[in-house]
Amino acid sequence: MLELTINFVLKFFHIFGLMLGAASGFGSMVVARQMRRAPSPEIAKLRPFFIKLALAGIILLWITGLGLWVMRYDMAQLGRLYDIKMLVAAILLVIVIFMNMTLRRAAKAGTPPPAWLPKLGMSTPFLTLIAMGLGVWVFI
């Protein structure tokens, strides 16, 4: 019973982490699109929020995903597609951490974030969809 409860909690927060990451990615895309149409300081202020949301989501995904792998799948090899999914997830984690660090440095220096930062952020929703699609394929 305890194992079933832990499994449920891990799955719940894993899906919640996925929702946070997806919301962040798609929200960032909307902000970038709006900034191209009509730049606004109020809209630009949303970028750091979405980047923090992405970091929270991906950290939650890694913690719960590794927990599920250990508890439910007994650390088994789940195949090539799972390995690719994990590679995509690792790349996504590195990008999100790098974006957070870059934003913090810019804020600390009192300068605007680099112009390339939103372009890098545009990769996150696609990486999220790829990782999610591979995860669905592996676990059907």
C-alpha positions as CSV (number, residue, x, y, z in Angstrom):
1,M,0.0,0.0,0.0
2,L,2.8,2.4,0.9
3,E,4.6,1.7,-2.4
4,L,1.4,2.3,-4.3
5,T,0.9,5.7,-2.5
6,I,4.5,6.7,-3.2
7,N,4.1,5.7,-6.9
8,F,0.9,7.8,-7.1
9,V,2.5,10.8,-5.5
10,L,5.6,10.6,-7.8
11,K,3.4,10.3,-10.9
12,F,1.2,13.2,-9.8
13,F,4.1,15.5,-9.3
14,H,5.8,14.2,-12.4
15,I,2.8,15.3,-14.5
16,F,2.6,18.5,-12.5
17,G,6.3,19.2,-13.4
18,L,5.5,18.5,-17.1
19,M,2.6,21.0,-16.9
20,L,4.9,23.7,-15.3
21,G,7.5,23.1,-18.0
22,A,5.0,23.2,-20.9
23,A,3.3,26.3,-19.5
24,S,6.6,28.0,-19.3
25,G,7.6,27.1,-22.8
26,F,4.4,28.1,-24.4
27,G,4.2,31.2,-22.3
28,S,7.7,32.2,-23.3
29,M,6.7,31.7,-27.0
30,V,3.7,34.0,-26.5
31,V,5.8,36.7,-24.8
32,A,8.4,36.5,-27.6
33,R,5.7,36.8,-30.3
34,Q,4.1,39.8,-28.5
35,M,7.5,41.5,-28.1
36,R,8.1,41.3,-31.8
37,R,4.7,42.8,-32.6
38,A,4.6,45.5,-29.9
39,P,7.5,45.6,-27.5
40,S,6.4,46.4,-24.0
41,P,8.3,46.6,-20.7
42,E,5.4,45.0,-18.9
43,I,5.4,42.0,-21.2
44,A,9.2,41.7,-21.0
45,K,8.9,41.4,-17.2
46,L,7.2,38.0,-17.7
47,R,10.3,36.4,-19.2
48,P,12.1,35.9,-15.8
49,F,8.9,34.4,-14.4
50,F,8.6,31.9,-17.2
51,I,12.3,30.9,-16.9
52,K,11.9,30.3,-13.1
53,L,8.8,28.3,-13.8
54,A,10.7,26.2,-16.3
55,L,13.4,25.5,-13.8
56,A,10.9,24.5,-11.2
57,G,9.2,22.2,-13.6
58,I,12.3,20.5,-15.0
59,I,13.8,20.0,-11.5
60,L,10.5,18.4,-10.4
61,L,10.5,16.2,-13.5
62,W,14.0,15.0,-12.8
63,I,13.4,14.3,-9.1
64,T,10.1,12.4,-9.7
65,G,11.3,10.7,-12.9
66,L,14.3,9.3,-11.2
67,G,12.2,8.3,-8.2
68,L,9.8,6.4,-10.6
69,W,12.7,4.8,-12.4
70,V,14.2,3.5,-9.2
71,M,10.9,2.5,-7.5
72,R,8.7,1.3,-10.3
73,Y,11.1,0.1,-12.9
74,D,13.9,-1.1,-10.6
75,M,16.5,0.9,-12.5
76,A,15.9,-1.3,-15.6
77,Q,17.2,-0.4,-19.1
78,L,14.1,0.9,-20.9
79,G,15.5,0.9,-24.4
80,R,17.1,3.3,-26.9
81,L,14.1,5.6,-27.1
82,Y,14.2,6.1,-23.3
83,D,17.9,6.9,-23.6
84,I,17.1,9.5,-26.2
85,K,14.3,10.9,-24.1
86,M,16.8,11.3,-21.2
87,L,19.3,13.0,-23.4
88,V,16.7,15.5,-24.6
89,A,15.6,16.1,-21.0
90,A,19.3,16.6,-20.0
91,I,19.8,19.2,-22.8
92,L,16.6,20.9,-21.7
93,L,17.8,21.0,-18.1
94,V,21.2,22.5,-19.2
95,I,19.4,25.2,-21.3
96,V,17.0,26.1,-18.5
97,I,19.8,26.4,-15.9
98,F,22.0,28.4,-18.3
99,M,19.1,30.8,-19.0
100,N,18.4,31.2,-15.2
101,M,22.1,31.9,-14.6
102,T,22.3,34.4,-17.5
103,L,19.2,36.3,-16.2
104,R,20.5,36.5,-12.7
105,R,23.9,37.8,-13.9
106,A,22.1,40.5,-16.0
107,A,19.8,41.5,-13.2
108,K,22.8,41.7,-10.8
109,A,24.7,43.9,-13.2
110,G,21.6,46.0,-13.8
111,T,21.7,45.3,-17.5
112,P,19.0,43.9,-19.8
113,P,19.3,40.2,-20.7
114,P,21.2,39.4,-23.8
115,A,19.2,39.6,-27.1
116,W,19.8,35.9,-27.9
117,L,18.3,34.7,-24.6
118,P,14.6,34.7,-25.9
119,K,15.8,32.8,-29.0
120,L,17.4,30.1,-26.9
121,G,14.2,30.0,-24.8
122,M,12.2,29.3,-27.9
123,S,13.9,25.8,-28.1
124,T,12.4,24.8,-24.7
125,P,8.8,24.0,-25.8
126,F,10.0,21.9,-28.7
127,L,12.4,20.0,-26.5
128,T,9.6,19.5,-24.0
129,L,7.3,18.1,-26.7
130,I,10.1,15.8,-28.0
131,A,10.8,14.5,-24.5
132,M,7.1,14.1,-23.7
133,G,6.5,12.3,-27.0
134,L,9.4,9.9,-26.5
135,G,8.2,9.3,-22.9
136,V,4.7,8.4,-24.1
137,W,6.1,6.1,-26.8
138,V,8.3,4.3,-24.3
139,F,5.6,3.8,-21.7
140,I,2.6,2.8,-23.8
